[in-house]
């Protein structure tokens, strides 16, 4: 009997009886018992060992007697064959490899073992949860016929993801990008941004992205996954205010542009143009001046391609002019035109604020200077004669149309003047002289008698606070 296909382990036991004894045994592979087919004998023992599968013929002789050759057939099992299936580890660092060996042929009753426990056999022919490495598998049948098999479980390179980004061009434009670089794992790769529900195969670039943080996922063909966080930087902030500053040069109005960037850090990377987007018109500073009246556009261009425009208006001003008038007693009126209001007036270098009138308190030439909001100024002068108050020393309230009222003359220059009239007993007989355009000698509806009366006059002027005390005579 042969246990395993291909072995030479069969034994033929031959035994003869009768004849003259002294048996001689021979073993042939051909029924003709040719010398060429004899493989053993003659020998005194009928045991033939180390035989492989086949048909044999045993010949026995006893002296001159020969027995007919006996045919012996030795059979063997079918060859032991196997199929195998090796599944490598799906993701780097996992231990989900497997080896499946399926025997056929032989004598059945198959068992399997795997290193490092080669002496532990089981009928289960699949070995799972295998880490990367080298393995030996023994697959055998019930007769101990076996196959010694060597396998290597491999793993892919570590799935690695790197990402680069480009910022927005202008802040808020949502035109940033992310580009993924994937190595290791098992191609093809799929990617998704911020969630795992939108994987797209072979996509490595994401566009039209707003500034912010993104979570980039990658999934390979074996289901291995990794992720990384990538920032899309905000675009440059070219928001700006364009303020027209007006000033005066040689007493003529002019202007220049003052640009304030919301983000001053961009100044080293921007250029400016006035009323143009042509790169040839760009300059490194926003120092535009002497701009014509009307609407203008400032173009701000960054080195990264971001462009912003700011509209502004330049107001035109006529040259500042000053005219001096003397329309009231002791009063100078300064009439300013052109320039930019509001005006500040100086009379003999005294700051009169925005008040364009000035009460003089002496005869002479007065120098008037006006300054507008732009700093332009004009100087003019006027000769003025001071007309003082004249206090009458009598009046005759008799209704003849002459001297019927007592009222000082030239008081127009003192609008806050205060006049009170007293009798000889110190009683106030009139304190509304100005509003009544003079005193008519009446007190409480009765005519006062002829006599002397006293006055107290307080000018209360801007530049003249004199007081006068004296008396006059009422004649009836």
Steps between C-alpha positions, in 0.01 A plus 500: 500500500628843412387784727610789288509531127847453358647323796686164471380355826296195391600144607416170333499197725531173298487153653536163321430144611539155354769406253847410611552799730792729468273766348640785292288812445530747214303818425431616145313787345422305183284189484751352250749491783775636286831553655476870426176529698632325810535756781579270792620143571563232485484503877398260769257750658165571346495858633554780251512857644536858376254448221314776321157466345473262203446138387752245616553128438640263763680189372587214740725200425573192709799312362387413154135578569350836406162638607302718263577869551255683727381849397495762775355850445611781734281809499556853643275797589437778251767770513448754777420839340393832638369843413594809692369851551704766675337829604748763607443753776270772368638798690837574647516388862195273479498121564223393267700285256390144428627174345268231363636160393266238352631142460375239259620154404683289754294303744267770632459596863688822442648710779693825506738687728685833480813635663591558770263219609586241238414213734143619549287365213141583422258422223448876443697587191492883527728693730380857570601812692856465382749781545762568233780243504619157385288191571542122458189287441484120523208338319470119545262213441401221731810296406730782595579588144561873504593813317736745667411846370669836553313829476570869556224738608583854396344834581477816289710802579344730756225709343628853525332826411655842467313806385591842378274799462487831323328790674212701372617778273286772654347456842154348478529393134486124578753405234754314712617150405618179670716239323551153647813287457437132584758223540494147633185298544337347195391704200260625376435764762185695581480828689239699686501836670361554851292181504514137390179497298632649179801295394603555138758272338820654364406851614805673647414869453225704665423849372281801578564472872437766761765576757496267799601158634415187305513129589618305197426125486655239269376144448699238305379198303525278810294732718801639683444857610694795629443873529673828558405853592591772254451876522392720213629844585279803444572720205659838532282772643519800270212686661596864527363846556601777266480842664558814299700747706469862396773751568630829377822569316588863431146590607354280227291192582648162415451142617662164554374149564541333838448123474455293816521123452288288729795260513819708494716188470420474128659834414833344401326288237252738336501761229258781426352665194265795462210463259668203330547123527788491252811346664707761321327770706570335834729661755637395837331774703157652517643853496258653253455877517354797312210282390232653283155551650259214443469127558817290500591133542802373692620157385696291752682196358676233706791288380281188524254637243238638737355832380266735683363839403389788720285783368535850640408856409719806475321825574612806309550831683523855373792705629433657837404871484429758770299824488476742795193716552400773746122479502437599861654746742835375631444156342714316248328226297733251330347323197693184406433306180659197334722253681341246733274606780497549786710813525698632793540877526783692662463873567838658578618146581217447747327168434133579449404142419231465237351842584565723202408828674721702726429811709785749505586718798744738340567679176761334279577243235387149579662193347264208444613149418271210405608133504289223346485129586772425247741741663477755223503856626445849365584831668327834448496832687251779553528850647238561768394811690379435849170681570444526872174523691357854545291562813256797487493728809136605463173429321161673470212251483241759390386335179651756263697235317837621626684340790180328610691182600815453699727238330878490455616507137720247316402211724454262203850370557408370842201268458523386862503852642315547830354842599322589824357842601460607863327796663667703773373258761680205335183352368523323161256679278594324175712192413375426147639803330646317202202277429272804514731698274540761773340627822202732470506629863201287600503288814205271572288700259577837658723775367796562723580862583784711374822418674823307492505127449787255519607224263717188523615367162682165458622440144554119537683495168720219368805717524358791702361458850504865607243643742365855507332671797365853476191719496287690257214751530137453412333827392128544470 
